Each structure stands twice: as structure tokens, then as C-alpha cells.
Amino acid sequence: MNEYFTWQLLSTFAGCALATGIITEFVKNVSFLKKIATQWVSYGIAVILLLAATFFTGALTSSTAAMIPFNAVLIALSANGAYSALKRAANGKQDS
């Protein structure tokens, strides 16, 4: 793999969830975003990434655009859950 991210990778569930998690962690402490719950920040990032990836891969149609808000919920929940799991593992906590 010679590239970090491609539009094709960002159009996949795993690629978009990874990018959403990374970008959310990078920007969540920006002054105007601190007032917004992190889950909403990650949802907004997921919508933007999915819209851009769908557009730049030539797959943007009215029906795919209509599904982006719903798919963004899954992406944001996955990104937030992955971060929470890593944080719990780093702190040595386990689920009950």
C-alpha cells in the first residue's frame, strides 16, 4: 500500500470509521467544537467524509445521498465505540 487514504478506502465502512475516529480525536478540542458533544462531532465528520468519498468516487446519486445520514450514524457509533474500547483497555478496565 503506497497511499494512506484514498477515496475508495474512505467509501468503505472500515476506512470511514477509522478516518472518523482519527479526525474526531484531532479536532474535538478545537474551541468552537468543545461546546458540542463528541458524538455529534463524529457524526458530522462521518457525514462529510461519506459525502465526499461518494462524490469523488463517482457514486453520488440521489438514492446514495439519501442513505448517507443513516450510514453516518453507524460510522460515528463505530468510531466512538472503538475509541471507548481502546480507552478502557488502556486503563485496564474490563466490561462487566
C-alpha positions as a printed Julia matrix, in Angstrom:
96×3 Matrix{Float64}:
   0.0    0.0    0.0
   1.62   3.21  -1.16
  -1.09   5.6   -0.02
  -2.53   6.38   3.39
  -6.14   7.14   2.48
  -7.87   7.01  -0.85
 -11.42   8.0   -1.73
 -12.13   4.33  -2.37
 -10.93   3.42   1.13
 -12.94   6.24   2.69
 -16.05   4.96   0.94
 -15.81   1.67   2.88
 -17.24   1.17   6.34
 -13.88   0.37   7.93
 -12.0    3.16   6.18
 -14.56   5.8    7.01
 -14.87   4.65  10.64
 -11.1    4.79  11.05
 -10.84   8.25   9.5
 -13.82   9.49  11.52
 -12.25   8.33  14.77
  -8.87   9.85  13.98
 -10.25  13.18  12.8
 -12.66  13.39  15.74
  -9.83  12.92  18.22
  -7.79  15.54  16.41
 -10.47  18.24  16.29
 -12.69  17.62  19.33
 -10.77  20.1   21.49
 -10.96  22.94  18.97
 -12.52  25.88  20.82
 -15.85  26.07  18.99
 -16.23  22.26  18.92
 -15.68  21.85  22.68
 -19.25  23.02  23.25
 -20.64  20.19  21.09
 -20.88  16.59  22.32
 -18.14  14.46  20.76
 -20.74  12.05  19.37
 -22.26  14.87  17.31
 -18.82  15.99  16.13
 -18.04  12.46  14.93
 -21.45  12.24  13.22
 -20.77  15.47  11.33
 -17.34  14.25  10.31
 -18.81  10.94   9.13
 -21.43  12.74   7.02
 -18.78  14.94   5.41
 -16.44  12.01   4.73
 -19.17   9.81   3.28
 -20.49  12.63   1.1
 -17.01  13.5   -0.18
 -15.99   9.86  -0.76
 -19.23   9.11  -2.58
 -18.85  12.23  -4.71
 -15.19  11.69  -5.59
 -15.69   8.03  -6.47
 -18.49   8.99  -8.86
 -21.14   7.11  -6.93
 -23.17  10.09  -5.7
 -26.79   9.78  -6.78
 -29.96  10.91  -5.1
 -30.5    7.46  -3.6
 -26.94   7.17  -2.24
 -27.15  10.72  -0.89
 -30.35   9.82   0.94
 -28.57   6.93   2.7
 -25.55   8.96   3.85
 -27.16  10.33   7.06
 -28.17   6.82   8.11
 -24.81   5.28   7.27
 -23.09   8.14   9.11
 -24.86   7.08  12.31
 -23.31   3.6   12.02
 -19.89   5.04  11.21
 -19.98   7.51  14.13
 -21.17   4.86  16.6
 -18.41   2.52  15.43
 -15.73   5.19  15.69
 -16.92   6.22  19.17
 -17.17   2.61  20.33
 -13.69   1.76  19.08
 -12.26   4.77  20.92
 -14.08   3.8   24.13
 -12.8    0.24  23.88
  -9.21   1.42  23.42
  -9.56   3.82  26.33
 -10.94   1.06  28.6
  -8.14  -1.29  27.55
  -5.5    1.36  28.23
  -6.94   1.93  31.71
  -7.1   -1.79  32.43
 -10.88  -1.82  32.81
 -12.99  -4.65  31.53
 -16.68  -4.88  30.74
 -18.87  -6.46  33.39
